[in-house]
Amino acid sequence: MINEMQTRYRPTLKKILKLLIVLLIIDLILSIAWLKYVSYQFSHNDTVDSSSVDALIILMGDFNDNYTALGNQTLRRLNHALSLARQYNINTFLCVGGSRPTNNVYGANLMKQYLVNQAIDDDNILTETHSYDSQTNWQNAKSIITQQGWQTVFLVSTPLHLQRFKQIIADHPIDTKVKFKAISYKTTSPEVTFWELWQNVHYNWAANISTLLPQSLRAQLLMLIRPQH
């Protein structure tokens, strides 16, 4: 009886396995293509007068698994910002986002502490601790940029994040010149794994799709994922 069932279902299982393999291959091809496409958009460095850049704005990425420290995504952004600060002689930093009150942690404060540990003057680091997603990141950062009267700023994050952020800024423009400064996945520190890139691409797709939802529904989902009370 068991042998008969195995014989009967074996062709079906093989078909399912083949289908899954094909879907995985398609997914990998699309993931690599999308990553290369997005990265290419931010691979060209604009000629910028170093004296004209008022501040570096660093967007929060991730925490570690138990929300006690910064994750590798955020560390890469911070290290890239430090490199840009040295290259363009920029002294002012704005750390944005990472509000997780239910975990009693605010990413912007952790980012500031990291910069202080890297010999950046505490007085030169501003923090925005109330935002929890890309839209509120820009909403709050935009207010600070306006208050400070900055004319030109560098915005630091990953290519995938900046792809979404670029559209948000286009929808909510500002007079200040915003220069996108994406990290390079090839030279970033800490090094990025293929598994991380695969996860980031799919997160990027999900985040892009979420923008198609009604704003009220999207806000409700965000509050479930990242409660602010």
Backbone torsions as a table, in degrees:
resi	resn	phi	psi	omega
1	MET	NA	-47.7	-179.9
2	ILE	-63.8	-41.9	179.1
3	ASN	-62.5	-37.8	179.0
4	GLU	-64.5	-41.3	179.4
5	MET	-65.8	-41.4	178.8
6	GLN	-62.4	-41.8	179.5
7	THR	-64.9	-38.4	-177.1
8	ARG	-69.4	-41.6	-173.2
9	TYR	-92.9	-11.1	-177.1
10	ARG	-59.5	-45.5	178.6
11	PRO	-60.6	-38.1	179.7
12	THR	-65.5	-43.0	179.1
13	LEU	-63.5	-38.2	178.5
14	LYS	-64.6	-40.2	179.0
15	LYS	-64.5	-42.4	179.0
16	ILE	-63.4	-42.8	179.7
17	LEU	-62.8	-43.7	178.7
18	LYS	-62.4	-40.9	179.5
19	LEU	-63.3	-42.8	179.4
20	LEU	-63.5	-39.8	178.7
21	ILE	-64.5	-43.2	178.8
22	VAL	-62.4	-44.2	179.5
23	LEU	-63.5	-38.6	178.5
24	LEU	-64.5	-42.9	179.2
25	ILE	-63.0	-44.1	178.0
26	ILE	-61.0	-43.3	179.8
27	ASP	-61.4	-43.4	-180.0
28	LEU	-64.4	-41.7	179.5
29	ILE	-63.1	-45.6	179.8
30	LEU	-65.4	-38.5	-180.0
31	SER	-63.8	-45.9	-179.9
32	ILE	-65.4	-42.6	-179.8
33	ALA	-62.9	-43.6	-179.7
34	TRP	-65.8	-41.8	-179.7
35	LEU	-62.5	-43.6	179.0
36	LYS	-66.2	-40.6	-179.9
37	TYR	-62.5	-47.8	-178.5
38	VAL	-67.9	-43.4	-179.0
39	SER	-61.8	-37.1	-179.1
40	TYR	-62.4	-34.2	-178.8
41	GLN	-60.8	-28.0	-176.0
42	PHE	-113.8	18.8	-176.5
43	SER	-90.1	-7.7	-177.9
44	HIS	-100.7	123.0	-179.7
45	ASN	-87.3	124.0	175.6
46	ASP	-73.7	147.8	174.3
47	THR	-74.6	118.9	-175.6
48	VAL	-128.4	133.2	173.4
49	ASP	-72.4	116.7	-174.4
50	SER	-58.2	-30.5	-178.1
51	SER	-73.3	-12.6	-175.8
52	SER	-94.3	-5.7	-177.9
53	VAL	-88.8	118.5	-174.8
54	ASP	-84.2	-33.1	-174.6
55	ALA	-162.1	157.5	171.6
56	LEU	-104.7	125.2	178.1
57	ILE	-107.0	121.1	-176.4
58	ILE	-110.6	121.4	-179.2
59	LEU	-88.9	133.0	179.9
60	MET	-60.2	141.0	176.5
61	GLY	-107.7	-88.9	-175.5
62	ASP	-134.6	167.5	171.0
63	PHE	-106.0	172.9	168.7
64	ASN	-73.9	179.0	-171.2
65	ASP	-62.3	-30.7	-177.6
66	ASN	-109.2	17.4	173.8
67	TYR	59.6	35.0	178.1
68	THR	-108.1	-7.8	-178.6
69	ALA	-157.6	171.5	178.2
70	LEU	-74.6	146.3	175.7
71	GLY	-86.8	173.9	-176.1
72	ASN	-63.3	-35.3	178.8
73	GLN	-58.7	-45.4	-179.4
74	THR	-68.2	-40.0	179.4
75	LEU	-61.6	-38.0	178.0
76	ARG	-63.1	-40.8	179.8
77	ARG	-66.3	-41.8	179.3
78	LEU	-64.8	-43.8	-179.9
79	ASN	-65.8	-36.4	176.4
80	HIS	-66.3	-40.2	178.2
81	ALA	-62.9	-40.9	178.6
82	LEU	-63.3	-39.3	177.7
83	SER	-64.6	-42.3	178.0
84	LEU	-65.3	-38.0	179.8
85	ALA	-61.4	-40.5	178.2
86	ARG	-69.9	-41.0	-176.9
87	GLN	-66.6	-40.7	-174.8
88	TYR	-107.4	6.0	178.1
89	ASN	56.4	51.1	179.4
90	ILE	-100.2	132.5	-175.8
91	ASN	-107.2	-17.2	-173.3
92	THR	-106.4	134.6	-179.0
93	PHE	-124.8	145.9	171.1
94	LEU	-127.4	116.4	178.1
95	CYS	-95.9	127.8	-170.2
96	VAL	-124.7	130.5	165.9
97	GLY	97.9	-170.5	178.2
98	GLY	82.4	30.2	179.0
99	SER	-74.9	113.7	177.9
100	ARG	-134.5	69.6	-175.1
101	PRO	-61.5	-30.0	180.0
102	THR	-68.6	-21.2	174.7
103	ASN	-100.2	3.9	179.7
104	ASN	56.3	44.1	-179.7
105	VAL	-145.2	145.4	179.0
106	TYR	-131.3	113.9	-173.0
107	GLY	-56.5	-38.7	-178.3
108	ALA	-59.9	-36.5	178.5
109	ASN	-67.6	-39.2	177.5
110	LEU	-66.5	-37.8	177.6
111	MET	-64.1	-42.2	178.6
112	LYS	-60.4	-43.7	-179.6
113	GLN	-62.6	-37.8	177.8
114	TYR	-62.2	-44.3	179.6
115	LEU	-64.7	-40.4	177.2
116	VAL	-60.5	-40.2	178.4
117	ASN	-66.0	-19.0	177.6
118	GLN	-97.3	20.5	173.5
119	ALA	75.7	22.5	172.9
120	ILE	-87.0	134.1	-178.6
121	ASP	-62.3	128.9	-179.8
122	ASP	-53.3	-37.6	-177.6
123	ASP	-69.7	-15.2	-178.3
124	ASN	-95.8	6.7	-176.8
125	ILE	-117.7	116.5	174.5
126	LEU	-97.0	152.2	178.5
127	THR	-129.4	144.6	173.1
128	GLU	-122.0	109.2	-168.3
129	THR	-106.9	3.1	-172.2
130	HIS	-100.9	-13.1	-176.2
131	SER	-87.6	153.3	-172.6
132	TYR	-137.4	0.1	174.5
133	ASP	-153.7	177.1	-173.7
134	SER	-61.4	-39.8	-178.0
135	GLN	-66.1	-44.8	178.1
136	THR	-73.6	-27.4	172.6
137	ASN	-53.9	-52.3	-176.0
138	TRP	-71.5	-39.6	179.3
139	GLN	-55.5	-46.9	-177.2
140	ASN	-78.7	-38.7	178.3
141	ALA	-63.9	-39.0	179.3
142	LYS	-59.5	-40.8	178.7
143	SER	-63.3	-41.8	-179.4
144	ILE	-68.2	-41.7	178.3
145	ILE	-57.6	-44.5	-179.8
146	THR	-65.7	-43.9	179.7
147	GLN	-61.7	-38.4	-178.1
148	GLN	-78.8	-16.4	-179.6
149	GLY	72.1	27.2	-179.6
150	TRP	-70.7	140.2	-179.6
151	GLN	-98.1	-33.9	179.9
152	THR	-140.4	132.2	178.5
153	VAL	-134.9	153.3	171.0
154	PHE	-99.2	133.2	177.8
155	LEU	-109.5	119.3	-171.5
156	VAL	-110.0	126.4	173.9
157	SER	-168.9	-164.5	176.8
158	THR	-86.0	159.1	176.2
159	PRO	-56.4	-42.0	-178.3
160	LEU	-64.1	-39.6	178.9
161	HIS	-70.2	-43.3	-178.6
162	LEU	-66.3	-26.7	176.2
163	GLN	-59.4	-42.8	176.8
164	ARG	-73.7	-41.3	-175.3
165	PHE	-64.7	-34.5	179.8
166	LYS	-59.6	-39.9	179.1
167	GLN	-70.6	-37.8	178.2
168	ILE	-61.4	-43.0	179.1
169	ILE	-66.6	-37.5	177.9
170	ALA	-62.8	-35.8	179.1
171	ASP	-76.6	-25.2	-179.2
172	HIS	-133.0	73.3	-170.9
173	PRO	-71.0	167.0	179.4
174	ILE	-143.2	152.5	-179.5
175	ASP	-69.8	-27.3	179.7
176	THR	-63.0	141.4	175.0
177	LYS	-76.7	121.7	179.7
178	VAL	-109.1	115.7	179.1
179	LYS	-102.0	123.5	-177.8
180	PHE	-83.0	123.5	-178.8
181	LYS	-122.1	90.0	-177.1
182	ALA	-83.0	146.6	173.1
183	ILE	-67.7	158.3	173.6
184	SER	-99.8	123.2	-179.8
185	TYR	-65.1	-21.4	-176.9
186	LYS	-79.2	-32.2	-173.4
187	THR	-118.0	8.2	-173.6
188	THR	-69.7	155.0	176.6
189	SER	-132.6	125.3	-0.8
190	PRO	-65.1	158.2	-179.9
191	GLU	-63.3	149.3	-179.6
192	VAL	-102.8	139.0	-180.0
193	THR	-93.2	160.7	177.8
194	PHE	-62.6	-36.8	179.0
195	TRP	-61.5	-41.9	177.5
196	GLU	-62.9	-43.5	180.0
197	LEU	-62.1	-42.1	179.3
198	TRP	-61.7	-44.4	177.9
199	GLN	-63.0	-42.9	-177.8
200	ASN	-64.7	-38.6	178.1
201	VAL	-62.4	-44.8	-178.5
202	HIS	-70.4	-33.5	173.8
203	TYR	-64.3	-40.9	178.5
204	ASN	-61.1	-43.7	177.5
205	TRP	-61.1	-45.6	-179.3
206	ALA	-63.1	-40.9	179.8
207	ALA	-65.6	-39.5	177.5
208	ASN	-64.4	-41.7	179.3
209	ILE	-65.2	-35.7	-177.8
210	SER	-62.8	-25.6	180.0
211	THR	-69.6	-15.1	178.6
212	LEU	-82.4	-13.4	-179.7
213	LEU	-73.9	154.2	171.2
214	PRO	-55.8	140.4	-174.5
215	GLN	-56.7	-38.3	-179.0
216	SER	-65.3	-40.7	179.1
217	LEU	-68.2	-42.1	178.9
218	ARG	-61.5	-41.1	179.6
219	ALA	-63.9	-39.6	178.8
220	GLN	-64.7	-42.0	178.6
221	LEU	-63.9	-40.9	178.8
222	LEU	-62.3	-39.7	-180.0
223	MET	-67.3	-27.7	175.4
224	LEU	-72.3	-39.6	-177.5
225	ILE	-79.8	-41.1	-176.4
226	ARG	-131.0	70.2	-178.2
227	PRO	-59.4	142.6	-176.1
228	GLN	-112.8	12.5	180.0
229	HIS	-128.9	NA	NA
